[in-house]
Amino acid sequence: MTCSLPTTLPPRVDYASRDYWAGTIKMGLSKFFILRVLHDGPMHGYEVARAVEHATGGCCSPTEGTIYPVLREFETGGFVTAVEEVVQGRQRRVYALTDAGRAAFRVALGAWMDATSALQDTGRAFAEADRAKAARGCC
């Protein structure tokens, strides 16, 4: 007797969906912008989330559920420190960049600027190709 388990296919990714690409970009940018806002000074997690949202004009609006795992990862790696403080009777962890965190931010900034430049070049080349096709009367 053969026993077979039901097979399930992984969900289909819609690569033609703007939401897919926006989500992928936001995942990558979240860590960068957490370093970015902590570069301005120490903050607790909720402040980090709001500062990222403000710094990105709402493009990245991380939840506490996404902020805290990244902050723990950065703390474990020595990129941030965390101190406990009590504010209005509530205990909070306040995070601050270490020298390693500031150096990581500078490296990340350079990498994102390189990617941004490549994206801009691609956008210009794509627009130029579209203009050339239109000038030839070709679709």
C-alpha positions as CSV (number, residue, x, y, z in Angstrom):
1,M,0.0,0.0,0.0
2,T,1.4,3.4,-1.0
3,C,0.7,6.4,1.1
4,S,1.0,9.7,-0.6
5,L,0.9,13.1,1.0
6,P,-1.0,15.9,-0.6
7,T,1.3,18.2,-2.4
8,T,0.8,21.9,-2.3
9,L,2.4,24.3,-4.7
10,P,4.0,27.4,-3.5
11,P,2.0,30.5,-4.0
12,R,2.4,32.0,-7.5
13,V,4.4,35.2,-7.5
14,D,2.9,37.9,-9.6
15,Y,6.0,39.6,-11.0
16,A,3.7,42.0,-12.9
17,S,2.3,43.4,-9.7
18,R,3.5,46.7,-8.5
19,D,2.6,45.6,-4.9
20,Y,5.1,42.7,-5.3
21,W,8.0,45.0,-6.3
22,A,7.0,47.7,-3.7
23,G,7.1,45.0,-1.0
24,T,10.4,43.7,-2.1
25,I,11.9,47.1,-2.2
26,K,10.5,48.0,1.2
27,M,11.9,44.9,2.8
28,G,15.4,45.8,1.6
29,L,15.1,49.5,2.5
30,S,13.7,48.9,6.0
31,K,17.1,47.9,7.5
32,F,18.8,50.8,5.7
33,F,16.3,53.4,7.0
34,I,16.4,52.0,10.6
35,L,20.2,52.7,10.5
36,R,19.4,56.1,8.8
37,V,17.1,57.4,11.5
38,L,19.2,56.1,14.4
39,H,22.1,58.0,12.8
40,D,20.1,61.1,14.0
41,G,20.2,59.9,17.6
42,P,18.9,57.3,20.1
43,M,15.2,56.3,19.9
44,H,12.8,53.7,21.2
45,G,11.2,51.2,18.8
46,Y,8.0,53.1,18.2
47,E,10.0,56.3,17.5
48,V,12.1,54.4,15.0
49,A,9.0,53.2,13.2
50,R,7.5,56.7,13.0
51,A,10.9,58.3,12.0
52,V,11.3,55.8,9.2
53,E,7.8,56.6,8.0
54,H,8.6,60.3,8.1
55,A,12.0,60.0,6.5
56,T,10.5,58.1,3.6
57,G,7.5,60.3,3.1
58,G,5.3,57.3,4.0
59,C,6.9,54.9,1.4
60,C,8.1,52.7,4.2
61,S,5.8,52.4,7.1
62,P,7.3,49.6,9.2
63,T,5.3,48.1,12.1
64,E,6.7,47.3,15.5
65,G,6.6,43.6,14.3
66,T,9.2,44.4,11.7
67,I,11.2,46.9,13.6
68,Y,12.0,44.9,16.7
69,P,13.5,41.8,15.0
70,V,15.8,44.1,13.0
71,L,16.8,46.1,16.1
72,R,17.6,42.8,17.9
73,E,19.6,41.6,14.9
74,F,21.5,44.9,14.9
75,E,22.1,44.7,18.7
76,T,23.4,41.1,18.4
77,G,25.7,42.2,15.6
78,G,27.1,45.1,17.7
79,F,25.6,47.8,15.4
80,V,23.3,49.2,18.0
81,T,23.2,49.3,21.8
82,A,20.0,49.2,23.8
83,V,19.4,50.7,27.3
84,E,16.3,50.3,29.4
85,E,14.7,53.5,30.6
86,V,11.4,54.2,32.3
87,V,9.2,57.0,30.8
88,Q,5.9,57.9,32.5
89,G,6.0,54.6,34.4
90,R,6.6,52.5,31.2
91,Q,9.8,50.7,30.5
92,R,11.3,51.2,27.1
93,R,14.4,50.1,25.3
94,V,16.2,53.0,23.7
95,Y,18.5,52.1,20.8
96,A,21.6,54.0,19.6
97,L,24.1,53.4,16.8
98,T,27.5,52.2,17.7
99,D,30.6,53.2,15.7
100,A,30.1,49.9,13.8
101,G,26.5,50.9,13.1
102,R,27.5,54.3,11.8
103,A,30.1,52.6,9.6
104,A,27.5,50.1,8.4
105,F,25.2,53.0,7.5
106,R,27.9,54.7,5.4
107,V,28.5,51.4,3.6
108,A,24.8,50.8,3.0
109,L,24.3,54.4,1.8
110,G,27.1,53.9,-0.8
111,A,25.5,50.6,-1.9
112,W,22.0,52.1,-2.2
113,M,23.4,55.1,-4.1
114,D,25.1,52.8,-6.6
115,A,21.8,50.9,-7.0
116,T,19.9,54.1,-7.4
117,S,22.3,55.3,-10.1
118,A,21.9,52.0,-12.0
119,L,18.1,52.3,-11.8
120,Q,18.3,55.9,-13.1
121,D,20.5,54.8,-16.0
122,T,18.1,52.0,-16.8
123,G,15.1,54.3,-16.6
124,R,16.8,56.8,-19.0
125,A,17.8,54.0,-21.4
126,F,14.3,52.5,-21.4
127,A,12.7,56.0,-22.1
128,E,15.2,56.6,-24.9
129,A,14.4,53.2,-26.5
130,D,10.7,54.0,-26.3
131,R,11.3,57.4,-27.9
132,A,13.3,55.8,-30.7
133,K,10.6,53.2,-31.4
134,A,8.0,56.0,-31.5
135,A,10.1,58.1,-33.9
136,R,10.4,55.1,-36.2
137,G,6.7,54.6,-36.0
138,C,7.2,51.1,-34.7
139,C,5.3,49.5,-31.9
